């Protein structure tokens, strides 16, 4: 019995999605009002291949961090085997140390 349990845990742990650096900081929401002051960066889509709860959101977070996003708006109605979809946004205000962009020359 212990061997079967150990093998099951090994199989499940081998199939889980690992978060990229910074991906755990991505804010995930279903509320459009949470992103109305944000800049859209593009779509994110999970593969729907994993049976591990939360792997789809990890996939979205990894894609979003790669795009420079800090927020994901989930747009799919439910989480399913077809995958979860959303939109990546940049919402954070620049830090006080970040220089302002120069105005465009006229």
N, C-alpha and C positions, 0 to 999 in steps of 0.2 A: 504493500500500500504506500509506504514512504517513497519507494522508487517511482511509482506512477505519479505521485504528487510532485516530486522533484522534477521529473521529465516534463510535466505539464507546465510548471512554473518557468522552466528553461525555455520551452517553446514560446510561451507568451512573452517573456522578457525579450526574446530575440526579435519579436515582431513589433515591438513598440517603437514609436517615433521619438527620436531624441530632439530636444529643443536646441536650436542654434543659439549662440551667445546673444543675449539681449531679447530673445523671443519671449521669455517669461514676463517681460515688462509690457508687452503689447496689451492694451485694453480692448476687450471684446464686448460688443453691445448688440442689442437688437433694436434699440431706440434711435430712429433717424434724428431726433432732436439733439442727441449727443454729438453728432458730427456736422451740424448745420454751419458751424463756424470754421470748419476744417477744409483742408485742401485734398481733393481726391487724387490718389496715385495709381489706381488701377484695380482690376479684379483679382481675387484669390479663390482657389477651388481646391478642395481636398479630393483625394483619389477615390475614397469610399472603399478602399481595399482592406482596411483593418477592422477587426471585430473588437478591438480594445477601446473601451470608453475613453473619450477625450483625445484620441489620436487624430481625429479630423481637425480639431481646434489647434492641436500642435502643428499640423501641416500648414494650416492657415497662418499661424503666428510665424512660422519659419519663412513663408513666402513674404509676409508683410515686412518683417525685419529686413529681409533682403532688398525690398523696395524702398526702404527708408521710412516706413510707416510707423506710427505709434498707436494706431487704433484700427480695429476691424469692425465694420457694420455687417452682421450676418444678414444675408438677403434671402437665403433659402427658407422655405416655410418650416421644415423640420430637419433634424439630423437623420440621415438615412444611409443605406448602402450605396445610393447613387452619389454620395458625397455631399459636402456642405460647401456652399458658396457665400462669398461676401465681397465687400469693397474695402480696400485699404486706404487709409487716410493719414495725413500728417496734421495733428491737432495742437501739439505743444507749442507754446510761445517760445521764441528764441530766448536763450539765457541772456542776462544783462551783459555778459562778456562778448556776446556775438555782435560783430560790427554790422551796422545797418548797410544795406546795399546802396551804392552810389546812384543818384538820380541819373536817368538817361539824358544824354546830350541832345539838345534840340537843334 
